[in-house]
Structure formats: structure tokens, C-alpha cells
Amino acid sequence: MTFTSLRALHALIGTAIDDMERVYHACSPDLDYPSIDKPYYKAAQHTPEEELAESLASDEAVAAAAKRIVAACGHLSHTVNKPWFGLVEDVHGGITAECIRFMETANIVEILREAGPEGLHVDSLLKQILELRPKARNAAVGDGPLTPAHLGHILRLLATSHYLREVKPNVFANNRVSSYIDSGKSVAYLREAPDKKYTDTDGVAASVGITYVVLSLVSVGDDQKTKKTKKTWAAPFNIAFDTPLEYFPWLELPGNEARLTRFGHGMTGTRQWEAKNFILQGFDWADLPEGSVLIDVGGGIGGTSIIVAEAHPHLRVVVEDREPVVSAAISAWGPRYAPLFESGRMSYRARDFFRAPWDPLTLRDGRTVTAPSVFMLRLILHDWSDDDSRRILTRLRAAARPETKLLVGDLLLPFACRDDADADTSASPSPAAEPSFAPDGSPLLPNLGKGNVHGYLLDIMMMGMFNAREKTTAEMSALLLSAGWKVTDVRRTPGNLWGYTTAVPV
């Protein structure tokens, strides 16, 4: 019965809040959960209480409870909301996405950080936005297509969606959500070095900038541009940018240098998909012998493997990617990790995993590595079709020794229904079994619905950009096995779509 379900969802929310409060009060009886209205700038100084409250938000038990709250609220909302309102919100969801992207690109978060909690009127805000754009520095406010009135309406949508605060009419300030994409750079710095905005950041701001909305409602066969040029398009991305190239070669074209740099930092931001530093729990790194080698295949600037290199000095990490990426990788980090690179504990090698088989490499200490201890593919397979993914995996399998491990980091999407056929209640469930994140007997969807919808949105985006997709655990297991790898372990934090899948040669 519906009222019974609504009350069950209401009770779930209350129980989850109790769970969160219990964790906080165990640390300090007066410690409160961070307020959405108060910004938390990662690069700023904070009181010990503020730091503790923010850190506990990522605690495993707190994060799992938060997922249940979001899932239950989403379920409640869609049950009681007039279907028309829900449809309008979701169909027009791309508008909100573009407004968020505008907020990041226009440096609004950084401007509002310096304005402080009292906020800034749209007149003054627009003036500063224009001053940070070289081509618009001499333009008067209101002369261009973006007026204070336009800006106010854009920011009001964001405030309504809880991405900003409207503290007074047409006066806006950051909140905890908008401060999350703060680059930490001063306005003066952004004026003088706009191309360095993402240097030495956690990559969150950069990841906002690289998320293109390129899905098209017009079929490729009906596209007039395609008919005229007689080109074969791989995905809607090709139509959106009028190119026959795949995404990564296009990213390396002259004129796309800023996009390529931003992409590298954006991949560092993908750490946010998983629990903090979960890569350290995703594999038994400490069990590897002294001098073992991790190859981060297609690892960009090494945003995740650098965590492993820092935490486990007994390992050597080599990041492989295309020449334009690795040639700029060390400089992209700034001075922060200089000792790591200078010692040779982490290095880079130019390699295109489609152009040639994996070949031995020589480390700085003179050792020749004919096969590594671990090949890592993090957020790689979701960029490619199954056929292309199989080509990548097969080449790694050919280079592997019997003891070589393959570690795949990707989102693993459970079904939106219970999978009784694959359910395994034994003490050792199959690594390919689809989990249920919902508490037993609750009306929540097994994948937590709204609590995990971000992963399913990314899935469709991968289809649009790469003609690829995210995978279920069963699909991942089947793909790996088809290339000679057998899954032995899947690790993820409770309720989290992110998984580290370990496989061995067969």
C-alpha cells in the first residue's frame, strides 16, 4: 500500500539521520553536520571543529546513511510529486547543467569567495566576470548579450537548486555546494594566469568543465550535415563538434590545448566517484614485494596512481598515456610531487595502447621490466566499445606473467530491480553477482535510485561521447573473461557504485 511505503521511506530517513548523528556525537556531543548555507573552501584555514565535521561527512557509515536519505527522498518525491513537474524538471535538466558549467567557467565561485558571506550584487558580479575575460575587459556592463538581469536569472536557478544562496534580492553568495568547485585561486591570479586555474587542485572544477552534453535527439541518419558530407559518425559527440575523429585524437588537435590540460586535471577530479583514497583499499598493495611495478594504463597525469605511489614507497609506478598527455604531466602537478618524480618512484611513458603491443620498459634504477606486477585500467574501459576494450585487454593479457594482476576501476551499475536469479546468499558470493544496496524489506530500489542516479547519467553520457557505456558486474566479468582475464575480487564501499575489480590471467 502506498501510505505504508511512504511511512517506511519516512522512517528510513529518520533512522539514517540517527545513524549519522551517532557518529558525530561519538566524536563530540556538540558536533553538528556541516550546513549547506556555509561554504567550506578546501584551501582555507578552518577550526578543528569545522575540519572534523567535514571529514566525518566522508566517514563510511555517514556516507552510507546519506545515500539512503537521498534515495528515500528521491523515491518520496517521485511518488507524491505531480508527474508533470517531475517530467519538466528532468527533461530540462540540461539547463541546470549548463548553468553550473557557466558558474565554473565564469569564475563566479572564486569571485563570490572573495566577496564573503554577504555576497555580491549581480551588477558588481558581472563587472568582475567581464574583467576576467580578456576580450571583454573594456566592455561596459549591459553592452553584451549577458546583462545583470540575465545573470540574476541564471544564478537564481542555481540558488533554487541549492548551488548558491540568494542572500538579498539579486545578491548572491556561495554555499557549501558551490564552494566544492572552488579552485582556490585568487581573482588576481585568474586575471594574470587564467590557463593555470586547475594547476595544483583536486580536479573538481576541471571535471565540471569537461562534462559535455552532446546527446542529440536527431538521429544520425536524418542529420543534414551528415548527408552532405557523407561522413560516418561514431557518436553524437562527432555531430556536436563536426569531426570524424574520436574524442581523444580530437582533444589533441591544435587549438584544443586548454581543453587537453583541463581534461587531465578533470580526471584527477574523478577521485570523487569513490570514497576518499579508496584506491588504497581497492587492492592489497602492501602484499606486493619490494620493487613491484604498477603500470597505470591510460592514466593521464596519474591522478589516482600518485596516491598509491605516495602511500607505498616500496612500489614503482609508471603512468602510460599518449605523448601530448605525458609530456605535460609533471608540469601539470606543479612542485607538490617533485620528490616523487625526482626519486623515480613515479614516472611516465608515452604509449598508445592501440598502436602497439605492450613492450618491456627500463626503470631509472636500470631494471628492465618485462611484465609488471599490476596493470591498472582506471576509467578506461568505459571510454571504449566492447570490441575496442577487448583489444586493450588482450594486449595486456599477452604481456602478463601468470602472477600479474589486472585492476579495473570503473562504475559497476546494479539493476534497478532485484536480481533473484543472480542472488547468492552463500558465504562467498560470486564477484559477478549484482548487489542490492537497499536495507532488507525497505521500499527503496536495490540500486538506491536517486541516491545513485549520477552513475546512470554518466552511463548515457559515455554512449553519447564514445559509443561506449558503464557496465554491470556481470558484463564486466564477461568482458574480462573474453580477453583472458578471470575476476577474483570486487571491492566497493557500501552503497557506492564505484568498484575495483581484480582479475588474473586464465
N, C-alpha and C positions, 0 to 999 in steps of 0.2 A: 504494500500500500504506500502511496506517495507520502502522506504525512508521516508515516513511520520512517521512511527513508530520509525525509527532511530532518526529523529529530535525531536520527542516527548520525547524519552528517554534522548537525549542530553539536552533538556530543563529542564527535571526533575532534572538532575544532577545540572545544574546551579541554579535552584530555591532552591534546598536543600542546596547548599553551601551558598547561600544568607541567608537562614534561620539560619544556623549555625553562620555565621559571625555577624548577627544581635544580637544574644545572647551574643557573645564575646564582641562586641563593646559597648553593653549596659553597660557592667561592666567596660570597659576601652577602649578608642578609639584605642589604640595601641596594645591591647592584641591579640596575634596570636594563632592559633590552634597548638597543640604540633606537632613537626616534627618527622617523622618516623626515621630519622637518629640519633636522640638524645635519649640516654637511659633515662628512668625515674625509678630509683630504689626506691621502696616504703620505704625502711628502711633508706634512705639517707636524708640529710638536703637539702631543696630546698628554693629558693627565694619565696617570696609571689606571684610573678607573675607566676612562674612555678607551684606552688600549685593551683592557681586559674585556670590556663589554663587546667591543668589535671583534676581538679574537674568538670569543665564545660563540659568536654567531656562526662560525665555521666548525664548531665542535660537532663531532659525528652525530651525537644524539640530538643536538639542537637542529642541525641541518635536516635530519630525517623527520623531525617533528614539523619543521617549517614546510617541507614537501607535502606532508599530509594536510596541513592547513590550506595551502594553495590549491591542492587537489579537491578538498572538500568545498572550499569557497567557489571554485570553478563549477563543480557539479551542482551546487546550490543555485548559483547564478543562472546557469543554463536551464535549470528546472523551472525556476519561478519567473525568469525574465520573459517578456513578450518576445516571441520568436523574431519578429521584425527588427527589434532593437539589436538583438544579438547578430542577426544577419548583416545589418548595416555596419555594425562595428567591425565584424570580421572581413566583410567584402571591401571595406575602405581601410583596412589595417595598413596597407602600403603607405597611406598618407602619414600616419603616425611614424612609420619607419623613416620616411623621407625627412620629417621634421626633426627626428632625433639625429639623423645624419647631418642635417643643416646645422643643428646646435653644435655638433662636434667640429665641423669644417669651418664654421664662422668663429670659432674660439670663444663661444659665449660662456662656457663653463669657466674658463680662465679669467675672462673679464669680470664675471659675477663674483668669482672668488676674491678678487682684489677689491670689489665694491663692498664686500662684507655682508653681514646678516640683514642690514637694512635694504639691500637690493639696489637696483638701478632702474631709472625710468627708461622707457623704450627710446625716447629721443636721444639721451646720452649713450645708451647701449648701441644704437645704430651708428652713431658717430664713431665710436671706437671700433666697431666691426669694419667700417669702411677704411679706417686708418690702418688696419692690419692687412688690407688688400692693396698691393702696390698700384694696381691700375685704377683704384677708386679713391686714393688718398686725397685728391683735390676735389672730389665731388661733394657737393652740398647735400645735406640730409634732405631727402624728399625728391631730389632730382632724378634718381634712377627708378627702376621698376620696384625696388623694395623701399617702402615708406615706413615711418613709425607705426602707422595703423596696421599695415601688413604684418610687421614684426610682432606687434602686440597680439594679433590673432594667432600667429604661429605658436608663440610662447604660451598663449592661453590654452591651446590644445594640449601642449606638453604638461602644463600645470594641472589640467583636468585629468590627465593620465598619470599624475603623480611623478613626473620627471623634473618639475621645478615647483617653486612656490610663487604665487602672486600675492605679495605682502600688502600692497595697496593697488588701487586701480592703475594698470599699466606700469607697475613697478614689480620687477621680478628678482628673485634670489635663488641661489642653489639650495637643494635639499640633499639628503643622503644619497639618493639615486643618481642625480646629475653629477654629484661630486665623485662618483665612482669612475667617470670617464675623464677626470681631470688629468692633464699631462704633467702637472706640477711646474710647468714653465711660466715665467712671468710674462706679462703683456709686453714689456720692453724687449724681452728675449725673443718673443714670437715676431715682433716687428723687425728685429735685426736678422734673425736666423729662422725664418719660417720652415725651412727644409729640415731643421733639426728638432722639430716638435716632438717626435716619437723616440728620439735617442735617450737611452737610459731610462725607459719607462717600463711598466708591466705589460704594455701592448694592448691594453683595453681600448684606449682611444683610437689606436690604429685599426683595431679589428672592426670598430664601428664604420670606419671609412671604407673598408674593403668589401663590405657586405652589399653586393649589388642586387637590386631587384630587377631581374631580366626575364622573368617568365612572361610569355606572350599569349594572349587569348586568340591570336590569329594563327592558324595552322601554317606550317612551313610551306605546304603545297599551295596555299592561297596568297602567299606574300608576293606582292607585285615586284618588289626588288629582286627576290629570288628568281622569278620568272624571267626578268630582263637579263640578269647576269648569268643565269643557268649554273649557279654555284650549288654545291652540295653542302648543306649546313649540318653541323653535328648537334647543335643545341640552340635554344633561344638566345643564349649569350651571343652567338655569331650574328644573329639578326640585329640584336640591340646595338652592337658595335661595328656592324658592316665589315666583318672579317671572316675569311675562311680558316684562319688559324685557330688552334686550340688555345685555351686560356693562358697557359704558361708561356708559350712562344710569343703570344701577343703581348704579354706583360713585359717581355724583354725587348720590345721594339723601341727604336729611338723615339724619344718624346714621352715614353712611359716610365722614365727613371724614378720620378717621385712615387708613382704607383708601385713600382717594384720595391722600393725602400719601405714604403708603408706596409706592403704585404708581408715583408719579413718581420716587422715589428708586430703586425697583426697576428701572425702565427704564434708569437710569444704570448699574446693575449688569450690564445685558446687554452692556456693552462686553466682558465676559469671554468672550463667544462667539467673539470674533475675536482675532487676535494684537494685542498692545498697540499702541494708536494706529494700527491698520491702516487706519482711515478715511483717513489721510494718504497711504497708498499705493493706496487703492481708486479714486482718481480723480486726474487731473492738475491739481490745484488751482493750482499755480504758473503754469500756462499761461493762466489766465483773466486778462483785462485788469483794470487798476486800477479799483476801484469796482464790480466784478461782484457780483451778488447771488445768494446761496444761500437758497432757501426750504426750510426743514425742515418738510415737511408732516406734521401729526400728531406733531410732535417732542416732545411732553410738555414737560419743563423744559429740553430741549436738551442732554441728557447726552452726545451724540456730536458734534453740530454745534459745541458750545462748544470742542472740540478743534481743529476747523478754524479757528474764529474766532481762537483764540489763536495758532495756527501761521502764519496767513496774514493779516496786518494789512491787506493790500490788498483784502480781501473784506468785504462786508457780509452778515451772517447774520440772517435773520428766521425765528423759530420760530412756526409756526401750530398752534393746538390750540383745544379748546373753552374757553369763558370760565372755568369753575371751575379749569381747569388753569393757564392762562396768568396768571390773576390772582394766583396764589400762587407762580409760578415763580421770580421774582427773590429773594423772601424765602427760598425753599427752599434756595438756594445759600449763604445767609449772606453774610459780607463778602468771601469769597475772590475773586469775579469782579467786584466792584464797578466797577473801572476799565473793564472791558469793556462793561458796561451803560451807565455814565455817558457814555462816548465815543460811544455809538450804533453801535458796530461790531457789537453783537448786541442784538436787540430781539425783542419778542413781539407777536403779533397774534391776537386772538380770531377763530376761524373754524371752522365746522363744514363739512367737505368734502362732506357730503351735502346740506346745505341750500341752497347757492347756488353758482353758478359762481365760479371764481377771479377776483377783481377787482383792479385796479391798487391799489398802495399808495404812500404817501408816506413817505420816509425822513426821519430827523431833519435831514439836511442840505438838505432841501427838494426833493430829486429825486423825481419820480414814476416808479415802475417799472411799466410796462405788461406786462412779461413778464420773468422772471428769467433769469439765465444757467443756473442749475441748479435743478431740482426734486429734492428728496431724499425718498424714502419708505423709512425705515429701520424694519424690524419693523412694517410697517403691513399689507402685503398678506396676511401670514399670519394676520391677525386677521379676515379677511373672506372670504365666499364668492366664487367667481369672478365672479358677477354683480355683487356689490357692489364688488369690486375693479375691475371694468371701468368702473363708474360713476365711481370715483375717477380712474382713469387717463384716461378720456375727457374729463373736465373739465380736467385738466391739459393734455391734448393741445390742447384748444380754446384755451387761454390761451398756448400756446407759440409762440415765434418759430421760424423754420427753424433757427436756431443754438442753440436751447435744448436742454439735455441733461437726461435723466432718469436719476437714480442710485437704484437699488433695492438696499437692504441686507437680505438675508434668508438663512436657511439654504437651501442647494441640496443636495437629497438624491440621491446616486448610487444606482443599482440595487445590490442585493445579489448580482448576478451580472454577468459580463462582457457588455457590450452590443456584440457584434461588428457588428451592423447599423449602429450609430451611430458606431463607431470610425473615427477619421480619423487616419491616420498621416502626413498631409501636413505641410508646414512651418507651415501656417496652419489649424489645426483650427477647425471651426465653434464659435462661442460657445455653441451649444446642445448640444454633444457632452457625454456623460456621462463624467467622468474615472474612471480607476482609480488608487487611492492605493496599491495593493499593489505591492511590488517584483516585477519580471518573474520568472516561474517559481516564485513562492512560493505556499504553500497558503492564504494569507490571502484573505479575501473582498475584492473590489475596493473596497468602501466602508470597509474596515478593521474591520468587525464591531463587536466590543465597544469598540474604540477610538473609535468614533463613535456608539455607540448612543444617547447623550444627544439627538442631533438627531432621532432617530426616536421617542423618547419624547415630545419636545416636539411632534412632528407629531400624535400621538394626543391630546395634551392640547389642542391647538388645535381638533381636531374636537369634543372634549367641551365646551369653553368657548364656542366661536364658530361651530360648524358650518363650520369652515374647515380649512386644512391647510398644511403646508410643501409645497414643490414641487421637482420635478426641474428641471434646467436647460432641458430641452425644454418642460416645462409652463410654466415662467416665460416663455420666449421666445414660446410660442404665445399666452399671456395678453396680453403686452405688444403683440404684433402685432395682436391683435383689437381693441385700443383705439387703434391708430395709431402705435405705437412699435416701432422695429426695433432689436434688440440688436446692438451693435457690439463689446462687450468684456465679459468676465467675469474678475474678478481674485479670487484667493484664495491664501492661504499653503498650502504643500504639506501635503496630508493633512487640511486643515481644511474642514469643511462650510460655513463662512461664506463668502459671496460678495458682492462688489459688482458689480452688473450695470449697465452703461451702455447707454442706448438713445437714439435720435434720432427726430425726427418723420418719418413717411412719408406 
